[in-house]
Amino acid sequence: MAELTNEIIVAAQAGGGHDLAAADVAAARYEPDWVQTLFTLPELLRVLDLTPALPTTAARCVPSGHGGVLGAQQLGQQVVLAERLASGKRLHTLQTVFIHGGRADLPLEIDVERLAGGRSVESFALSLRQGGDQLSRAQVMLTGDAPDLHRFDSPAADLGRPADAEPVRRALLPWEAAIMPRRAPRQLDLWTRIADAPEDPTFWRALIAHTVETLAIADGMLHGGIPLPPRAELQAVVLTQTVTYLDDLDVRDWHLYRVHTPQAARGRILGRGELYGADGGLRAVFETVNLVRPARTRPGQAGQAGQAEQPGQ
C-alpha cells in the first residue's frame, strides 16, 4: 500500500559521515498538513534490520500518516530478509503484490517458503501478515556473482546534475532529494542521496526498493489533473511492484530515478522507471501498477485522504 507523497522546497543539506544516533535526534521531520511523516532514516533502518527465523520472521512497522502499513517499508523488509536468508547471494528481482493495508501499530509476521536453491540462484516466497490478514506476498530471486561473458551498457547522457535540480522534501524519503526540470511529458527525474546510509549493500538495495514504491502514483495523479493531497473520497494505493537490480549502487552517492507514467486507464496508473548512477550507468529497473478510483466507503465509515479501503476489500 502506498502513502502518497507531497513535496516542499527546502535548502539542500550537506551529508556525509554523521553518527546515526545523532542524526535520529537532529533530523528535521517533514510533516505536511495533510499527512504526517513520523520516522527518520535511523528509525526506518531499525525496522528494516530483520533477524531471519524459519518458518516465520517477526517484524515491526514505522508509523504512517494513514495508520496502515507502508508498502515501501514492506519492500525494504523483503529485500533484507531475502539476502540474509541466502548468504553470499544478492537480490536480483523482487515481485510483490499488495493485498491488505494492515495497521502500523501492530507487529508483522513474515512467512518464508523456499522455492528453489542452487549454487548460482535462490528463490523464496515471502508472505507478510498480521494474524489472519495477508498484507502482501513477494517472490524474490537472488543470484551469486558470475564472470561476464560479455558486457555493455547504454549510459544515459541527459541526466543533468544534482546541482541543476530543485531541492525538495518527500514525505516518505527522509534524505536529500532534488527534482530536475521536466524534460518530457509524464516523466519525473528525481536525484537522491542517502549520505547517512550504512556501509552495507543489502541496506542500499532495501532503500532503493523503499524509494521506487513512492514515486509513480503521485506523479501519475498530478499528470491526470488530480490535485494533491487526494480527496477523502479518492482511493489511491499501489497494487504491484517489481524491481530488478542490474548492477551495484552506493546510495550514499547521488543517483537518479527516472519515472515514466505512460498510461492511466480503467482505474489504474502504470509507472515504469530506471535507476541511474551519477555516471549515467543503468543500475536498476522497476514497474508499478497503482489503483486510483473513487472510494467505496462503507456506510458510517469516515473517509481519510487517499485511504478509504484496501484493494482486497
VEXGU-799510 format. One record per residue: residue number from 1; x, y, z of N, C-alpha, C in turn; residue in one letter. Coordinates in steps of 0.05 Angstrom, whole numbers, plus 5000, padded with zeros to 4 digits. Layout:
BEGIN
{NUM,{X,Y,Z},{X,Y,Z},{X,Y,Z},"a"} ...
***
This chain:
BEGIN
{1,{5017,4976,5000},{5000,5000,5000},{5017,5024,5000},"m"} {2,{5011,5044,4985},{5027,5068,4983},{5015,5091,4999},"a"} {3,{5032,5106,5011},{5024,5131,5023},{5034,5153,5005},"e"} {4,{5016,5169,4993},{5023,5188,4973},{5042,5209,4984},"l"} {5,{5060,5219,4967},{5080,5238,4976},{5073,5266,4967},"t"} {6,{5080,5285,4983},{5079,5313,4975},{5106,5324,4977},"n"} {7,{5111,5349,4969},{5138,5360,4970},{5137,5389,4975},"e"} {8,{5158,5399,4989},{5162,5428,4993},{5191,5433,4988},"i"} {9,{5197,5458,4979},{5224,5465,4973},{5238,5473,4999},"i"} {10,{5262,5462,5003},{5279,5469,5025},{5307,5471,5016},"v"} {11,{5324,5482,5033},{5353,5483,5026},{5364,5455,5027},"a"} {12,{5381,5449,5007},{5394,5423,5006},{5413,5420,5029},"a"} {13,{5413,5397,5043},{5430,5393,5066},{5455,5378,5057},"q"} {14,{5478,5387,5066},{5503,5372,5060},{5504,5347,5077},"a"} {15,{5511,5325,5065},{5511,5300,5080},{5539,5288,5083},"g"} {16,{5541,5266,5098},{5565,5251,5098},{5576,5246,5126},"g"} {17,{5579,5220,5133},{5594,5213,5156},{5582,5220,5183},"g"} {18,{5556,5223,5185},{5544,5231,5210},{5538,5206,5227},"h"} {19,{5538,5209,5253},{5531,5188,5271},{5501,5184,5270},"d"} {20,{5492,5159,5267},{5463,5153,5263},{5447,5161,5287},"l"} {21,{5457,5157,5311},{5443,5165,5335},{5438,5195,5336},"a"} {22,{5460,5210,5329},{5457,5239,5329},{5438,5248,5307},"a"} {23,{5439,5234,5284},{5420,5241,5262},{5391,5236,5270},"a"} {24,{5387,5215,5286},{5360,5209,5295},{5348,5231,5312},"d"} {25,{5365,5244,5328},{5356,5266,5345},{5353,5292,5330},"v"} {26,{5372,5297,5311},{5373,5323,5299},{5357,5325,5273},"a"} {27,{5350,5303,5261},{5337,5303,5235},{5311,5319,5236},"a"} {28,{5308,5337,5216},{5283,5352,5214},{5261,5334,5204},"a"} {29,{5238,5335,5217},{5216,5319,5209},{5198,5334,5189},"r"} {30,{5192,5322,5167},{5175,5334,5147},{5146,5326,5153},"y"} {31,{5129,5344,5160},{5102,5338,5167},{5083,5357,5153},"e"} {32,{5077,5351,5127},{5057,5368,5113},{5030,5366,5127},"p"} {33,{5014,5385,5122},{4989,5387,5138},{4969,5365,5131},"d"} {34,{4973,5350,5108},{4954,5330,5100},{4963,5302,5106},"w"} {35,{4988,5297,5112},{4997,5271,5121},{5023,5273,5136},"v"} {36,{5024,5263,5160},{5047,5266,5176},{5068,5244,5169},"q"} {37,{5093,5252,5168},{5115,5233,5165},{5128,5231,5192},"t"} {38,{5127,5208,5204},{5134,5204,5232},{5159,5188,5236},"l"} {39,{5176,5185,5216},{5200,5169,5221},{5224,5182,5207},"f"} {40,{5247,5177,5219},{5273,5187,5208},{5287,5163,5194},"t"} {41,{5309,5169,5181},{5325,5148,5169},{5334,5127,5189},"l"} {42,{5345,5134,5212},{5353,5113,5232},{5329,5096,5241},"p"} {43,{5306,5109,5244},{5282,5093,5253},{5274,5074,5231},"e"} {44,{5275,5082,5206},{5269,5064,5184},{5289,5041,5182},"l"} {45,{5315,5047,5186},{5335,5026,5185},{5331,5005,5207},"l"} {46,{5323,5014,5230},{5318,4995,5252},{5295,4976,5245},"r"} {47,{5275,4986,5231},{5252,4969,5223},{5260,4949,5201},"v"} {48,{5278,4958,5184},{5288,4941,5162},{5308,4920,5172},"l"} {49,{5319,4923,5195},{5341,4906,5205},{5330,4880,5217},"d"} {50,{5322,4862,5200},{5308,4837,5208},{5328,4815,5215},"l"} {51,{5320,4799,5234},{5335,4774,5241},{5319,4750,5231},"t"} {52,{5330,4736,5211},{5314,4714,5199},{5308,4692,5219},"p"} {53,{5284,4682,5217},{5276,4658,5233},{5257,4642,5215},"a"} {54,{5259,4616,5215},{5242,4599,5199},{5223,4583,5216},"l"} {55,{5198,4580,5208},{5187,4588,5182},{5176,4617,5182},"p"} {56,{5177,4631,5205},{5164,4657,5207},{5183,4677,5220},"t"} {57,{5187,4700,5208},{5204,4721,5219},{5187,4743,5230},"t"} {58,{5194,4753,5254},{5179,4775,5266},{5190,4801,5255},"a"} {59,{5172,4821,5252},{5179,4847,5242},{5160,4868,5255},"a"} {60,{5167,4893,5252},{5151,4914,5261},{5150,4936,5241},"r"} {61,{5135,4958,5247},{5129,4979,5227},{5139,5006,5236},"c"} {62,{5144,5023,5216},{5146,5051,5221},{5118,5063,5222},"v"} {63,{5114,5085,5235},{5088,5098,5235},{5081,5108,5207},"p"} {64,{5055,5111,5202},{5046,5123,5177},{5024,5143,5183},"s"} {65,{5021,5162,5165},{5001,5183,5170},{4972,5172,5169},"g"} {66,{4968,5151,5153},{4940,5140,5150},{4936,5116,5168},"h"} {67,{4956,5106,5182},{4953,5084,5201},{4957,5057,5189},"g"} {68,{4960,5055,5163},{4965,5029,5150},{4995,5023,5149},"g"} {69,{5002,4999,5141},{5030,4990,5138},{5040,5000,5111},"v"} {70,{5062,5014,5110},{5072,5025,5085},{5082,5003,5067},"l"} {71,{5073,5004,5042},{5083,4985,5022},{5113,4989,5018},"g"} {72,{5123,5014,5018},{5151,5019,5015},{5168,5005,5036},"a"} {73,{5158,5006,5061},{5172,4992,5083},{5172,4962,5078},"q"} {74,{5150,4951,5069},{5148,4922,5065},{5168,4913,5044},"q"} {75,{5172,4928,5022},{5191,4921,5002},{5219,4921,5013},"l"} {76,{5226,4941,5029},{5252,4942,5041},{5257,4918,5059},"g"} {77,{5237,4910,5075},{5240,4887,5092},{5243,4861,5076},"q"} {78,{5229,4859,5054},{5232,4835,5037},{5260,4833,5026},"q"} {79,{5272,4855,5018},{5300,4855,5008},{5319,4845,5030},"v"} {80,{5318,4857,5053},{5336,4850,5075},{5333,4821,5083},"v"} {81,{5308,4812,5087},{5303,4785,5095},{5314,4765,5075},"l"} {82,{5308,4770,5049},{5316,4751,5028},{5347,4749,5027},"a"} {83,{5361,4771,5029},{5390,4769,5027},{5403,4757,5052},"e"} {84,{5390,4759,5075},{5400,4747,5099},{5393,4717,5100},"r"} {85,{5372,4709,5085},{5366,4681,5084},{5385,4666,5065},"l"} {86,{5396,4680,5045},{5413,4668,5024},{5440,4681,5026},"a"} {87,{5456,4673,5046},{5482,4684,5050},{5500,4680,5025},"s"} {88,{5514,4701,5018},{5531,4700,4995},{5518,4707,4969},"g"} {89,{5492,4712,4969},{5478,4719,4944},{5465,4747,4948},"k"} {90,{5460,4760,4926},{5447,4786,4927},{5421,4785,4911},"r"} {91,{5403,4803,4919},{5377,4803,4906},{5379,4812,4877},"l"} {92,{5366,4797,4860},{5365,4804,4831},{5337,4816,4824},"h"} {93,{5316,4801,4831},{5289,4810,4824},{5270,4807,4848},"t"} {94,{5253,4827,4852},{5233,4828,4873},{5206,4833,4859},"l"} {95,{5186,4816,4863},{5159,4820,4852},{5139,4817,4875},"q"} {96,{5125,4839,4881},{5107,4840,4904},{5079,4848,4896},"t"} {97,{5059,4834,4908},{5031,4840,4905},{5021,4849,4932},"v"} {98,{5008,4873,4933},{4997,4883,4958},{4967,4876,4960},"f"} {99,{4959,4866,4983},{4932,4854,4985},{4915,4870,5006},"i"} {100,{4925,4874,5030},{4911,4889,5050},{4929,4910,5063},"h"} {101,{4917,4930,5074},{4933,4952,5085},{4945,4948,5112},"g"} {102,{4931,4932,5129},{4942,4927,5156},{4941,4951,5174},"g"} {103,{4955,4949,5197},{4956,4970,5217},{4985,4974,5226},"r"} {104,{4994,4998,5224},{5022,5004,5231},{5028,5001,5260},"a"} {105,{5008,5001,5277},{5012,4998,5306},{5013,4969,5316},"d"} {106,{5011,4950,5297},{5013,4922,5304},{5038,4909,5292},"l"} {107,{5048,4888,5305},{5072,4874,5294},{5065,4859,5268},"p"} {108,{5086,4853,5253},{5084,4837,5229},{5096,4810,5232},"l"} {109,{5086,4791,5216},{5098,4765,5214},{5104,4759,5184},"e"} {110,{5127,4748,5178},{5134,4743,5150},{5139,4713,5148},"i"} {111,{5121,4700,5134},{5124,4671,5129},{5143,4666,5105},"d"} {112,{5161,4648,5108},{5182,4643,5088},{5178,4616,5076},"v"} {113,{5178,4615,5050},{5176,4590,5035},{5199,4589,5015},"e"} {114,{5216,4570,5017},{5239,4567,4998},{5229,4553,4973},"r"} {115,{5231,4567,4950},{5221,4557,4925},{5242,4541,4909},"l"} {116,{5266,4551,4910},{5287,4537,4894},{5314,4547,4905},"a"} {117,{5334,4531,4902},{5361,4538,4911},{5382,4523,4896},"g"} {118,{5405,4535,4892},{5427,4523,4879},{5452,4539,4883},"g"} {119,{5473,4532,4868},{5498,4546,4871},{5497,4575,4862},"r"} {120,{5481,4581,4841},{5481,4608,4830},{5455,4623,4834},"s"} {121,{5433,4609,4840},{5407,4622,4842},{5392,4611,4866},"v"} {122,{5377,4629,4880},{5360,4620,4901},{5334,4637,4900},"e"} {123,{5312,4625,4908},{5286,4638,4906},{5269,4632,4931},"s"} {124,{5254,4653,4940},{5236,4650,4963},{5210,4663,4957},"f"} {125,{5188,4654,4970},{5163,4668,4972},{5161,4679,5001},"a"} {126,{5155,4705,5003},{5153,4718,5029},{5125,4730,5032},"l"} {127,{5111,4720,5052},{5083,4730,5057},{5082,4746,5083},"s"} {128,{5076,4771,5081},{5073,4789,5104},{5044,4789,5114},"l"} {129,{5041,4784,5140},{5013,4783,5150},{5012,4794,5178},"r"} {130,{4988,4800,5186},{4981,4807,5214},{4958,4789,5222},"q"} {131,{4964,4770,5239},{4944,4750,5245},{4935,4735,5220},"g"} {132,{4909,4734,5215},{4899,4721,5191},{4898,4738,5166},"g"} {133,{4905,4763,5168},{4904,4781,5145},{4931,4782,5131},"d"} {134,{4931,4774,5106},{4956,4775,5090},{4958,4803,5077},"q"} {135,{4980,4816,5082},{4984,4844,5073},{4996,4844,5045},"l"} {136,{5016,4827,5040},{5030,4826,5015},{5043,4799,5011},"s"} {137,{5049,4792,4986},{5064,4768,4980},{5085,4775,4959},"r"} {138,{5109,4767,4964},{5131,4773,4946},{5144,4747,4937},"a"} {139,{5153,4747,4912},{5171,4726,4902},{5198,4740,4896},"q"} {140,{5219,4729,4907},{5245,4741,4904},{5265,4721,4891},"v"} {141,{5282,4731,4874},{5303,4714,4863},{5330,4727,4869},"m"} {142,{5348,4711,4880},{5375,4720,4887},{5395,4706,4869},"l"} {143,{5418,4719,4866},{5438,4708,4849},{5466,4711,4861},"t"} {144,{5484,4694,4854},{5512,4697,4861},{5527,4712,4840},"g"} {145,{5550,4721,4847},{5566,4735,4827},{5576,4716,4806},"d"} {146,{5577,4725,4781},{5587,4709,4758},{5604,4726,4740},"a"} {147,{5624,4714,4727},{5640,4729,4709},{5624,4737,4684},"p"} {148,{5632,4760,4672},{5619,4769,4648},{5627,4753,4623},"d"} {149,{5608,4742,4609},{5614,4731,4583},{5620,4754,4563},"l"} {150,{5604,4774,4565},{5609,4800,4552},{5594,4821,4567},"h"} {151,{5600,4846,4563},{5588,4867,4579},{5585,4892,4562},"r"} {152,{5561,4904,4564},{5557,4930,4551},{5536,4945,4566},"f"} {153,{5534,4971,4563},{5515,4988,4576},{5507,5010,4557},"d"} {154,{5486,5023,4563},{5476,5046,4547},{5473,5070,4566},"s"} {155,{5495,5083,4573},{5493,5104,4593},{5475,5127,4584},"p"} {156,{5459,5137,4602},{5442,5160,4596},{5459,5185,4596},"a"} {157,{5456,5201,4574},{5472,5225,4571},{5458,5250,4579},"a"} {158,{5432,5248,4586},{5416,5272,4591},{5406,5274,4619},"d"} {159,{5420,5263,4638},{5411,5263,4666},{5413,5291,4679},"l"} {160,{5431,5307,4670},{5436,5332,4684},{5453,5327,4709},"g"} {161,{5453,5347,4727},{5468,5345,4752},{5451,5351,4776},"r"} {162,{5457,5340,4799},{5442,5348,4823},{5442,5378,4828},"p"} {163,{5464,5391,4821},{5465,5420,4825},{5445,5435,4807},"a"} {164,{5436,5423,4786},{5416,5435,4768},{5388,5430,4776},"d"} {165,{5384,5413,4797},{5357,5405,4805},{5347,5422,4828},"a"} {166,{5321,5422,4832},{5309,5438,4853},{5306,5421,4879},"e"} {167,{5319,5428,4901},{5316,5412,4925},{5287,5410,4935},"p"} {168,{5279,5386,4943},{5252,5382,4953},{5253,5363,4977},"v"} {169,{5231,5362,4992},{5228,5341,5012},{5205,5324,5005},"r"} {170,{5209,5298,5007},{5188,5278,5001},{5179,5266,5028},"r"} {171,{5153,5261,5030},{5142,5253,5056},{5154,5227,5066},"a"} {172,{5160,5208,5049},{5170,5182,5057},{5199,5178,5052},"l"} {173,{5213,5199,5044},{5242,5197,5038},{5257,5216,5056},"l"} {174,{5265,5208,5080},{5278,5226,5099},{5308,5229,5092},"p"} {175,{5314,5238,5068},{5342,5243,5059},{5341,5263,5036},"w"} {176,{5364,5271,5026},{5366,5291,5005},{5352,5282,4979},"e"} {177,{5337,5301,4967},{5324,5295,4942},{5322,5322,4926},"a"} {178,{5323,5320,4900},{5321,5343,4883},{5309,5335,4856},"a"} {179,{5291,5352,4845},{5277,5346,4821},{5288,5362,4798},"i"} {180,{5293,5349,4775},{5302,5363,4751},{5278,5376,4737},"m"} {181,{5283,5397,4722},{5261,5408,4706},{5251,5387,4687},"p"} {182,{5225,5388,4681},{5212,5367,4664},{5225,5368,4636},"r"} {183,{5234,5344,4627},{5246,5341,4601},{5227,5329,4581},"r"} {184,{5207,5315,4590},{5188,5302,4572},{5161,5300,4587},"a"} {185,{5139,5298,4572},{5113,5294,4585},{5112,5268,4602},"p"} {186,{5100,5270,4625},{5097,5247,4642},{5123,5233,4649},"r"} {187,{5143,5249,4654},{5169,5238,4663},{5179,5254,4687},"q"} {188,{5187,5239,4708},{5198,5251,4732},{5227,5243,4734},"l"} {189,{5245,5262,4737},{5274,5257,4743},{5280,5267,4771},"d"} {190,{5285,5248,4789},{5290,5254,4817},{5317,5245,4825},"l"} {191,{5334,5264,4833},{5361,5257,4845},{5357,5253,4875},"w"} {192,{5370,5232,4885},{5371,5228,4914},{5399,5220,4923},"t"} {193,{5404,5225,4948},{5429,5216,4961},{5423,5211,4990},"r"} {194,{5431,5187,5000},{5426,5179,5028},{5454,5178,5042},"i"} {195,{5463,5202,5049},{5491,5204,5059},{5496,5188,5084},"a"} {196,{5475,5185,5101},{5478,5171,5126},{5471,5142,5125},"d"} {197,{5467,5131,5102},{5462,5102,5099},{5486,5086,5109},"a"} {198,{5481,5063,5120},{5504,5046,5130},{5520,5035,5106},"p"} {199,{5544,5027,5111},{5561,5015,5090},{5554,4985,5087},"e"} {200,{5531,4981,5075},{5520,4954,5073},{5503,4952,5047},"d"} {201,{5512,4938,5026},{5497,4937,5001},{5469,4926,5005},"p"} {202,{5464,4909,5024},{5437,4899,5029},{5418,4922,5036},"t"} {203,{5427,4940,5054},{5410,4963,5061},{5408,4982,5037},"f"} {204,{5429,4984,5020},{5426,5001,4997},{5404,4991,4979},"w"} {205,{5403,4965,4974},{5382,4954,4957},{5354,4957,4970},"r"} {206,{5353,4954,4997},{5328,4957,5011},{5317,4986,5009},"a"} {207,{5335,5006,5011},{5327,5034,5009},{5319,5041,4981},"l"} {208,{5331,5029,4961},{5322,5032,4933},{5294,5022,4930},"i"} {209,{5288,4998,4940},{5261,4987,4937},{5241,5005,4952},"a"} {210,{5248,5014,4975},{5231,5032,4990},{5224,5057,4974},"h"} {211,{5244,5068,4960},{5241,5093,4945},{5222,5089,4921},"t"} {212,{5227,5068,4905},{5213,5066,4880},{5183,5063,4884},"v"} {213,{5175,5051,4907},{5146,5047,4912},{5131,5074,4914},"e"} {214,{5145,5095,4922},{5132,5120,4928},{5129,5139,4905},"t"} {215,{5141,5133,4881},{5145,5153,4861},{5123,5156,4840},"l"} {216,{5114,5133,4828},{5098,5135,4805},{5069,5144,4810},"a"} {217,{5058,5136,4834},{5030,5140,4838},{5023,5170,4840},"i"} {218,{5039,5185,4856},{5033,5214,4859},{5038,5228,4833},"a"} {219,{5060,5221,4819},{5066,5235,4794},{5045,5229,4773},"d"} {220,{5035,5205,4772},{5014,5198,4753},{4988,5213,4759},"g"} {221,{4982,5217,4784},{4958,5231,4791},{4960,5261,4783},"m"} {222,{4984,5273,4788},{4988,5300,4780},{4984,5304,4750},"l"} {223,{4995,5285,4734},{4993,5287,4705},{4964,5283,4696},"h"} {224,{4948,5269,4712},{4920,5266,4706},{4902,5288,4716},"g"} {225,{4914,5309,4727},{4898,5332,4736},{4885,5327,4763},"g"} {226,{4894,5306,4778},{4883,5301,4804},{4900,5316,4825},"i"} {227,{4889,5335,4839},{4905,5351,4857},{4913,5335,4882},"p"} {228,{4937,5342,4892},{4946,5331,4917},{4944,5353,4938},"l"} {229,{4936,5346,4963},{4931,5319,4973},{4906,5307,4961},"p"} {230,{4904,5281,4960},{4880,5268,4949},{4856,5273,4966},"p"} {231,{4833,5275,4954},{4808,5280,4968},{4800,5255,4985},"r"} {232,{4785,5260,5005},{4777,5238,5023},{4761,5216,5008},"a"} {233,{4747,5224,4987},{4731,5204,4972},{4747,5190,4950},"e"} {234,{4773,5193,4950},{4790,5180,4930},{4807,5158,4942},"l"} {235,{4807,5135,4930},{4824,5113,4939},{4849,5111,4921},"q"} {236,{4873,5112,4932},{4897,5111,4917},{4917,5093,4931},"a"} {237,{4923,5070,4919},{4942,5051,4931},{4959,5038,4910},"v"} {238,{4982,5028,4917},{4998,5012,4900},{4989,4983,4901},"v"} {239,{4985,4971,4877},{4976,4943,4875},{4999,4923,4872},"l"} {240,{5018,4929,4854},{5040,4912,4849},{5066,4928,4845},"t"} {241,{5088,4916,4852},{5114,4929,4849},{5135,4908,4841},"q"} {242,{5150,4914,4820},{5172,4897,4811},{5198,4914,4810},"t"} {243,{5219,4903,4821},{5246,4916,4820},{5266,4895,4811},"v"} {244,{5282,4903,4791},{5304,4885,4782},{5331,4901,4785},"t"} {245,{5349,4890,4800},{5375,4902,4805},{5395,4892,4784},"y"} {246,{5407,4910,4769},{5425,4903,4748},{5454,4905,4755},"l"} {247,{5460,4925,4772},{5488,4929,4780},{5488,4943,4807},"d"} {248,{5510,4943,4821},{5512,4954,4847},{5510,4984,4846},"d"} {249,{5498,4996,4867},{5496,5025,4870},{5499,5032,4900},"l"} {250,{5518,5050,4906},{5522,5060,4933},{5503,5084,4936},"d"} {251,{5482,5081,4952},{5462,5102,4955},{5473,5127,4969},"v"} {252,{5497,5125,4981},{5509,5148,4994},{5519,5168,4973},"r"} {253,{5520,5160,4948},{5527,5178,4926},{5501,5186,4912},"d"} {254,{5503,5209,4897},{5479,5218,4883},{5471,5197,4861},"w"} {255,{5445,5192,4858},{5435,5175,4838},{5407,5185,4830},"h"} {256,{5398,5178,4806},{5374,5189,4794},{5354,5168,4787},"l"} {257,{5329,5172,4796},{5306,5156,4788},{5291,5171,4766},"y"} {258,{5289,5157,4743},{5273,5168,4721},{5247,5152,4719},"r"} {259,{5225,5165,4723},{5199,5151,4725},{5181,5161,4702},"v"} {260,{5170,5141,4688},{5151,5147,4666},{5124,5137,4674},"h"} {261,{5103,5152,4668},{5076,5143,4672},{5062,5142,4645},"t"} {262,{5065,5121,4630},{5055,5121,4602},{5025,5118,4599},"p"} {263,{5011,5108,4620},{4983,5104,4617},{4968,5106,4643},"q"} {264,{4944,5118,4641},{4924,5116,4663},{4898,5108,4650},"a"} {265,{4887,5085,4659},{4862,5075,4647},{4850,5054,4665},"a"} {266,{4823,5052,4665},{4808,5032,4680},{4815,5032,4710},"r"} {267,{4819,5056,4720},{4825,5059,4749},{4853,5052,4756},"g"} {268,{4871,5049,4737},{4899,5042,4742},{4918,5063,4731},"r"} {269,{4941,5067,4744},{4962,5083,4733},{4987,5065,4731},"i"} {270,{4998,5063,4708},{5023,5047,4703},{5047,5065,4706},"l"} {271,{5066,5057,4722},{5091,5071,4725},{5115,5053,4718},"g"} {272,{5134,5062,4702},{5158,5048,4696},{5182,5066,4700},"r"} {273,{5204,5054,4707},{5227,5072,4712},{5254,5058,4711},"g"} {274,{5274,5075,4711},{5302,5066,4712},{5317,5081,4734},"e"} {275,{5336,5068,4745},{5354,5080,4765},{5382,5082,4753},"l"} {276,{5393,5106,4754},{5419,5111,4743},{5439,5121,4764},"y"} {277,{5464,5113,4761},{5485,5125,4777},{5492,5152,4767},"g"} {278,{5508,5167,4782},{5515,5194,4773},{5531,5194,4747},"a"} {279,{5544,5170,4741},{5559,5167,4716},{5541,5161,4692},"d"} {280,{5515,5159,4696},{5496,5153,4675},{5492,5123,4670},"g"} {281,{5506,5106,4685},{5503,5077,4682},{5476,5067,4694},"g"} {282,{5464,5048,4680},{5438,5037,4689},{5443,5017,4712},"l"} {283,{5429,5021,4734},{5433,5004,4758},{5409,4987,4764},"r"} {284,{5385,4996,4758},{5361,4980,4764},{5338,4990,4747},"a"} {285,{5318,4972,4744},{5293,4980,4730},{5270,4972,4748},"v"} {286,{5247,4985,4745},{5224,4979,4762},{5198,4985,4748},"f"} {287,{5176,4973,4758},{5149,4978,4747},{5129,4977,4770},"e"} {288,{5110,4995,4769},{5090,4997,4790},{5062,4998,4777},"t"} {289,{5043,4984,4788},{5015,4986,4779},{5000,4997,4803},"v"} {290,{4986,5020,4799},{4973,5034,4820},{4943,5034,4815},"n"} {291,{4928,5034,4837},{4899,5036,4836},{4891,5064,4845},"l"} {292,{4876,5078,4828},{4865,5105,4834},{4836,5105,4825},"v"} {293,{4818,5108,4843},{4789,5107,4836},{4773,5120,4859},"r"} {294,{4748,5126,4853},{4731,5136,4875},{4729,5115,4897},"p"} {295,{4731,5123,4921},{4730,5105,4944},{4701,5094,4947},"a"} {296,{4700,5069,4955},{4674,5056,4961},{4673,5054,4991},"r"} {297,{4667,5076,5005},{4667,5077,5034},{4642,5063,5044},"t"} {298,{4646,5046,5064},{4623,5033,5077},{4606,5053,5092},"r"} {299,{4580,5048,5094},{4562,5066,5109},{4573,5070,5138},"p"} {300,{4574,5095,5146},{4583,5102,5173},{4613,5102,5177},"g"} {301,{4628,5097,5155},{4657,5097,5157},{4667,5124,5148},"q"} {302,{4683,5137,5165},{4694,5163,5158},{4717,5160,5139},"a"} {303,{4718,5175,5117},{4739,5174,5098},{4764,5189,5107},"g"} {304,{4787,5180,5098},{4813,5194,5103},{4827,5197,5077},"q"} {305,{4840,5219,5073},{4852,5226,5047},{4869,5203,5037},"a"} {306,{4863,5194,5013},{4879,5174,5000},{4876,5146,5011},"g"} {307,{4858,5142,5030},{4857,5116,5044},{4830,5110,5055},"q"} {308,{4812,5098,5038},{4786,5091,5047},{4781,5061,5049},"a"} {309,{4795,5046,5032},{4792,5017,5033},{4817,5005,5020},"e"} {310,{4821,4979,5024},{4844,4966,5012},{4835,4950,4987},"q"} {311,{4855,4945,4970},{4847,4932,4944},{4834,4905,4947},"p"} {312,{4838,4891,4969},{4826,4866,4973},{4798,4867,4984},"g"} {313,{4788,4891,4989},{4762,4894,5002},{4741,4901,4982},"q"} 
***
